[in-house]
Amino acid sequence: MGNKENTTLTNKHFSISRKTFYKWLNRFKNSKYDVQSLADR
């Protein structure tokens, strides 16, 4: 299973859009993988 399929399954599981997924992924990567960066703002 490729990254695109995994992303689609993740989006469906959490009922989020692809745009939201990538927004959160970029926030997580930019924080050097600090889980606290994903907390509500």
PDB file as gemmi writes it, atoms N, CA and C in Angstrom:
CRYST1    1.000    1.000    1.000  90.00  90.00  90.00 P 1                      
ATOM      1  N   MET A   1       0.860  -1.180   0.000  1.00  0.00           N  
ATOM      2  CA  MET A   1       0.000   0.000   0.000  1.00  0.00           C  
ATOM      3  C   MET A   1       0.901   1.236   0.000  1.00  0.00           C  
ATOM      4  N   GLY A   2       0.625   2.177  -0.878  1.00  0.00           N  
ATOM      5  CA  GLY A   2       1.458   3.365  -0.999  1.00  0.00           C  
ATOM      6  C   GLY A   2       1.023   4.485  -0.073  1.00  0.00           C  
ATOM      7  N   ASN A   3       1.802   5.562  -0.094  1.00  0.00           N  
ATOM      8  CA  ASN A   3       1.505   6.716   0.768  1.00  0.00           C  
ATOM      9  C   ASN A   3       0.152   7.330   0.476  1.00  0.00           C  
ATOM     10  N   LYS A   4      -0.220   7.383  -0.799  1.00  0.00           N  
ATOM     11  CA  LYS A   4      -1.510   7.987  -1.155  1.00  0.00           C  
ATOM     12  C   LYS A   4      -2.669   7.198  -0.546  1.00  0.00           C  
ATOM     13  N   GLU A   5      -2.574   5.873  -0.609  1.00  0.00           N  
ATOM     14  CA  GLU A   5      -3.623   5.027  -0.044  1.00  0.00           C  
ATOM     15  C   GLU A   5      -3.672   5.158   1.475  1.00  0.00           C  
ATOM     16  N   ASN A   6      -2.496   5.208   2.115  1.00  0.00           N  
ATOM     17  CA  ASN A   6      -2.445   5.370   3.570  1.00  0.00           C  
ATOM     18  C   ASN A   6      -3.047   6.705   3.988  1.00  0.00           C  
ATOM     19  N   THR A   7      -2.748   7.755   3.243  1.00  0.00           N  
ATOM     20  CA  THR A   7      -3.290   9.075   3.543  1.00  0.00           C  
ATOM     21  C   THR A   7      -4.802   9.064   3.408  1.00  0.00           C  
ATOM     22  N   THR A   8      -5.301   8.443   2.359  1.00  0.00           N  
ATOM     23  CA  THR A   8      -6.743   8.371   2.145  1.00  0.00           C  
ATOM     24  C   THR A   8      -7.425   7.620   3.284  1.00  0.00           C  
ATOM     25  N   LEU A   9      -6.850   6.500   3.701  1.00  0.00           N  
ATOM     26  CA  LEU A   9      -7.420   5.734   4.806  1.00  0.00           C  
ATOM     27  C   LEU A   9      -7.391   6.523   6.109  1.00  0.00           C  
ATOM     28  N   THR A  10      -6.303   7.236   6.358  1.00  0.00           N  
ATOM     29  CA  THR A  10      -6.201   8.055   7.564  1.00  0.00           C  
ATOM     30  C   THR A  10      -7.252   9.150   7.548  1.00  0.00           C  
ATOM     31  N   ASN A  11      -7.410   9.809   6.410  1.00  0.00           N  
ATOM     32  CA  ASN A  11      -8.404  10.882   6.288  1.00  0.00           C  
ATOM     33  C   ASN A  11      -9.808  10.347   6.551  1.00  0.00           C  
ATOM     34  N   LYS A  12     -10.115   9.194   5.992  1.00  0.00           N  
ATOM     35  CA  LYS A  12     -11.439   8.601   6.195  1.00  0.00           C  
ATOM     36  C   LYS A  12     -11.651   8.205   7.646  1.00  0.00           C  
ATOM     37  N   HIS A  13     -10.640   7.612   8.252  1.00  0.00           N  
ATOM     38  CA  HIS A  13     -10.745   7.160   9.641  1.00  0.00           C  
ATOM     39  C   HIS A  13     -11.040   8.320  10.592  1.00  0.00           C  
ATOM     40  N   PHE A  14     -10.342   9.437  10.404  1.00  0.00           N  
ATOM     41  CA  PHE A  14     -10.497  10.584  11.294  1.00  0.00           C  
ATOM     42  C   PHE A  14     -11.490  11.619  10.766  1.00  0.00           C  
ATOM     43  N   SER A  15     -12.095  11.341   9.619  1.00  0.00           N  
ATOM     44  CA  SER A  15     -13.072  12.254   8.995  1.00  0.00           C  
ATOM     45  C   SER A  15     -12.503  13.656   8.814  1.00  0.00           C  
ATOM     46  N   ILE A  16     -11.311  13.712   8.218  1.00  0.00           N  
ATOM     47  CA  ILE A  16     -10.678  15.000   7.927  1.00  0.00           C  
ATOM     48  C   ILE A  16     -10.375  15.066   6.435  1.00  0.00           C  
ATOM     49  N   SER A  17     -10.217  16.281   5.944  1.00  0.00           N  
ATOM     50  CA  SER A  17      -9.898  16.464   4.531  1.00  0.00           C  
ATOM     51  C   SER A  17      -8.403  16.251   4.300  1.00  0.00           C  
ATOM     52  N   ARG A  18      -8.062  16.017   3.041  1.00  0.00           N  
ATOM     53  CA  ARG A  18      -6.650  15.877   2.666  1.00  0.00           C  
ATOM     54  C   ARG A  18      -5.891  17.172   3.006  1.00  0.00           C  
ATOM     55  N   LYS A  19      -6.531  18.312   2.779  1.00  0.00           N  
ATOM     56  CA  LYS A  19      -5.910  19.608   3.072  1.00  0.00           C  
ATOM     57  C   LYS A  19      -5.560  19.715   4.557  1.00  0.00           C  
ATOM     58  N   THR A  20      -6.501  19.316   5.421  1.00  0.00           N  
ATOM     59  CA  THR A  20      -6.256  19.368   6.863  1.00  0.00           C  
ATOM     60  C   THR A  20      -5.143  18.418   7.262  1.00  0.00           C  
ATOM     61  N   PHE A  21      -5.135  17.225   6.681  1.00  0.00           N  
ATOM     62  CA  PHE A  21      -4.079  16.255   6.982  1.00  0.00           C  
ATOM     63  C   PHE A  21      -2.698  16.839   6.694  1.00  0.00           C  
ATOM     64  N   TYR A  22      -2.544  17.415   5.507  1.00  0.00           N  
ATOM     65  CA  TYR A  22      -1.235  17.944   5.139  1.00  0.00           C  
ATOM     66  C   TYR A  22      -0.877  19.197   5.938  1.00  0.00           C  
ATOM     67  N   LYS A  23      -1.858  19.977   6.314  1.00  0.00           N  
ATOM     68  CA  LYS A  23      -1.611  21.141   7.175  1.00  0.00           C  
ATOM     69  C   LYS A  23      -1.034  20.673   8.508  1.00  0.00           C  
ATOM     70  N   TRP A  24      -1.659  19.652   9.102  1.00  0.00           N  
ATOM     71  CA  TRP A  24      -1.184  19.115  10.379  1.00  0.00           C  
ATOM     72  C   TRP A  24       0.161  18.420  10.223  1.00  0.00           C  
ATOM     73  N   LEU A  25       0.347  17.686   9.125  1.00  0.00           N  
ATOM     74  CA  LEU A  25       1.618  17.007   8.889  1.00  0.00           C  
ATOM     75  C   LEU A  25       2.762  18.017   8.790  1.00  0.00           C  
ATOM     76  N   ASN A  26       2.547  19.095   8.044  1.00  0.00           N  
ATOM     77  CA  ASN A  26       3.588  20.124   7.917  1.00  0.00           C  
ATOM     78  C   ASN A  26       3.866  20.804   9.243  1.00  0.00           C  
ATOM     79  N   ARG A  27       2.819  21.060  10.025  1.00  0.00           N  
ATOM     80  CA  ARG A  27       3.010  21.669  11.347  1.00  0.00           C  
ATOM     81  C   ARG A  27       3.858  20.743  12.219  1.00  0.00           C  
ATOM     82  N   PHE A  28       3.564  19.445  12.173  1.00  0.00           N  
ATOM     83  CA  PHE A  28       4.289  18.453  12.955  1.00  0.00           C  
ATOM     84  C   PHE A  28       5.750  18.376  12.520  1.00  0.00           C  
ATOM     85  N   LYS A  29       6.003  18.346  11.219  1.00  0.00           N  
ATOM     86  CA  LYS A  29       7.377  18.287  10.707  1.00  0.00           C  
ATOM     87  C   LYS A  29       8.154  19.555  11.058  1.00  0.00           C  
ATOM     88  N   ASN A  30       7.510  20.725  10.921  1.00  0.00           N  
ATOM     89  CA  ASN A  30       8.186  21.991  11.207  1.00  0.00           C  
ATOM     90  C   ASN A  30       8.533  22.147  12.678  1.00  0.00           C  
ATOM     91  N   SER A  31       7.828  21.436  13.552  1.00  0.00           N  
ATOM     92  CA  SER A  31       8.107  21.507  14.985  1.00  0.00           C  
ATOM     93  C   SER A  31       9.169  20.484  15.394  1.00  0.00           C  
ATOM     94  N   LYS A  32       9.785  19.860  14.423  1.00  0.00           N  
ATOM     95  CA  LYS A  32      10.764  18.796  14.650  1.00  0.00           C  
ATOM     96  C   LYS A  32      10.115  17.621  15.379  1.00  0.00           C  
ATOM     97  N   TYR A  33       8.885  17.305  14.948  1.00  0.00           N  
ATOM     98  CA  TYR A  33       8.144  16.134  15.407  1.00  0.00           C  
ATOM     99  C   TYR A  33       7.748  16.207  16.882  1.00  0.00           C  
ATOM    100  N   ASP A  34       7.401  17.415  17.324  1.00  0.00           N  
ATOM    101  CA  ASP A  34       6.899  17.605  18.683  1.00  0.00           C  
ATOM    102  C   ASP A  34       5.370  17.444  18.670  1.00  0.00           C  
ATOM    103  N   VAL A  35       4.895  16.415  19.356  1.00  0.00           N  
ATOM    104  CA  VAL A  35       3.474  16.119  19.368  1.00  0.00           C  
ATOM    105  C   VAL A  35       2.652  17.287  19.936  1.00  0.00           C  
ATOM    106  N   GLN A  36       3.230  18.069  20.804  1.00  0.00           N  
ATOM    107  CA  GLN A  36       2.521  19.207  21.383  1.00  0.00           C  
ATOM    108  C   GLN A  36       2.149  20.252  20.335  1.00  0.00           C  
ATOM    109  N   SER A  37       2.827  20.244  19.205  1.00  0.00           N  
ATOM    110  CA  SER A  37       2.521  21.205  18.135  1.00  0.00           C  
ATOM    111  C   SER A  37       1.150  20.950  17.534  1.00  0.00           C  
ATOM    112  N   LEU A  38       0.583  19.763  17.769  1.00  0.00           N  
ATOM    113  CA  LEU A  38      -0.714  19.414  17.206  1.00  0.00           C  
ATOM    114  C   LEU A  38      -1.877  19.724  18.155  1.00  0.00           C  
ATOM    115  N   ALA A  39      -1.560  20.231  19.349  1.00  0.00           N  
ATOM    116  CA  ALA A  39      -2.610  20.578  20.311  1.00  0.00           C  
ATOM    117  C   ALA A  39      -3.431  21.747  19.776  1.00  0.00           C  
ATOM    118  N   ASP A  40      -4.668  21.848  20.234  1.00  0.00           N  
ATOM    119  CA  ASP A  40      -5.530  22.958  19.807  1.00  0.00           C  
ATOM    120  C   ASP A  40      -4.852  24.302  20.040  1.00  0.00           C  
ATOM    121  N   ARG A  41      -5.093  25.183  19.114  1.00  0.00           N  
ATOM    122  CA  ARG A  41      -4.527  26.535  19.247  1.00  0.00           C  
ATOM    123  C   ARG A  41      -5.561  27.479  19.764  1.00  0.00           C  
TER     124      ARG A  41                                                      
END                                                                             
